[in-house]
Amino acid sequence: MKKMRIGLILNTSDPETVWNVFRLALAAVEKKHNVKVFLLGNGVEVDQIYNPEFNVEKETTLFKEKGGEILACGTCLYFRGKGKSNVCPISSMDELVKIIEESDKIINFG
């Protein structure tokens, strides 16, 4: 199987959707694909999701531990009064463009 570069754009803070995105991301990383998740809009709020049914924190932690990369839109963070994200570094639209350019597949959620 060909190793792919996969870009996931997450533009929602819906607990079930976020949980499923990171489950997918983790499954892809475990199959040795290179996966980057870019948090955009409401997606930058993933570190504030506490839901007993959908353990987002567990999935994001496992994803990062397995080598996945998460980036957050700085403008979206600042718009929400957040100076940083607790799950990943602050990024920019330039980095999102780079992810799109370098990825074999882009999937948008939200």
C-alpha positions in Angstrom: 0.0 0.0 0.0 1.3 3.5 -0.9 2.0 5.8 2.0 -0.2 8.8 1.6 -0.2 12.4 2.9 -3.6 13.2 4.2 -4.9 16.6 5.2 -8.0 16.8 7.4 -9.6 20.2 7.9 -11.8 20.4 11.0 -14.2 23.3 11.1 -16.6 22.2 13.9 -16.7 21.7 17.6 -19.5 19.1 17.5 -18.2 16.4 19.9 -19.2 13.4 17.9 -17.7 14.8 14.6 -14.5 15.8 16.3 -14.2 12.4 17.9 -14.7 10.6 14.6 -12.2 12.9 12.8 -9.5 12.0 15.3 -10.5 8.3 15.2 -10.0 8.4 11.4 -6.8 10.4 11.7 -5.4 7.9 14.3 -6.4 4.9 12.1 -4.6 6.5 9.1 -1.4 7.2 11.2 -1.5 3.6 12.4 -1.4 2.5 8.8 1.8 4.6 8.4 0.2 7.5 6.5 1.3 11.1 7.2 -1.7 12.9 8.6 -2.1 16.6 9.5 -5.2 18.0 11.0 -5.8 21.7 10.6 -8.3 23.3 13.1 -10.3 26.1 11.5 -13.2 28.2 12.8 -15.0 26.4 15.6 -12.5 23.5 15.2 -10.0 25.5 17.3 -12.3 24.8 20.3 -11.5 21.1 20.4 -9.6 21.5 23.7 -12.8 22.7 25.3 -14.9 19.6 24.4 -15.8 17.5 27.4 -18.3 14.8 26.6 -18.6 11.5 28.4 -19.7 9.7 25.2 -17.0 11.1 22.9 -13.6 11.3 24.5 -11.9 13.9 22.2 -9.0 14.4 24.6 -8.1 10.7 24.5 -8.2 10.6 20.7 -6.2 13.8 20.1 -3.5 12.6 22.6 -3.2 9.2 20.9 -3.1 10.8 17.5 -0.2 13.1 18.5 1.6 10.2 20.4 1.5 8.1 17.2 3.1 10.9 15.1 0.1 12.9 13.8 0.3 16.6 13.6 -2.4 19.2 14.6 -2.3 22.9 13.7 -4.7 25.6 14.7 -5.7 28.8 12.8 -4.2 31.7 14.8 -6.8 34.2 13.6 -9.6 31.8 14.6 -8.1 31.4 18.1 -7.6 35.2 18.5 -11.2 35.8 17.3 -12.4 33.6 20.2 -10.2 35.4 22.7 -7.7 32.5 22.9 -4.1 33.3 22.6 -3.1 29.6 22.0 -4.5 26.1 21.8 -3.8 23.5 24.4 -3.6 20.7 21.8 -1.3 22.2 19.2 0.7 25.1 17.9 -0.7 28.3 16.4 -0.6 28.3 12.6 -1.8 30.3 9.6 -3.5 30.2 6.3 -0.1 29.9 4.7 0.4 26.6 6.5 -3.0 25.4 5.5 -2.2 26.2 1.8 1.1 24.2 2.3 -0.9 21.3 3.7 -3.3 21.4 0.7 -0.4 21.6 -1.8 1.5 18.7 -0.2 -1.4 16.3 0.5 -2.6 13.5 -1.7 -6.0 13.8 -0.2 -7.8 16.6 1.7 -11.0 15.9 3.6 -13.0 18.7 5.2 -15.3 18.2 8.2 -17.7 20.8 9.4 
